[in-house]
Amino acid sequence: ALEPRDGRIEAELLRTATRVGEWQTAADALAAAATRLPETDARRADPRILEGTLCEQHTGDRERALAAYQAALKLAPDRTAARAGAVRVASELGKFELAAAAMLTPPVSPIVVEGTLL
């Protein structure tokens, strides 16, 4: 199983997924890796952000991408990648209340607000 603390393994997973086109399998492995850490551990955010990115950019599963970004944001509200992903995907899905909540829940990131609104 994927160890969430080892960025080298994540990188290898992404290289392999790119080579063989198994984006769904890679997203599943990342989701499983996140569960190997305690529920309140902010490090769970990293594999969830990557899962969101894979689902958003490669599998087309925007609902799953949004759920992954929201889970990451809940664990690590200071992570710009999670916040920006949640705002972007929620907006694309027409879920503007969720986008606004992600954008404006403390700590508010000027990067996300400006990048999203301007």
Salt bridges, closest charged atoms under 4 A:
GLU3 OE2 - ARG5 NH1 3.21
GLU3 OE1 - ARG36 NH1 3.82
ASP6 OD2 - ARG8 NH2 3.12
GLU12 OE1 - ARG15 NH2 2.79
ASP28 OD1 - ARG64 NH1 2.79
ASP41 OD2 - ARG43 NH2 2.51
ASP46 OD1 - ARG79 NH1 2.35
GLU51 OE1 - ARG48 NE 2.65
GLU51 OE2 - ARG64 NE 2.81
GLU56 OE2 - ARG88 NE 2.58
GLU63 OE1 - LYS95 NZ 2.90
GLU92 OE1 - ARG62 NE 2.87
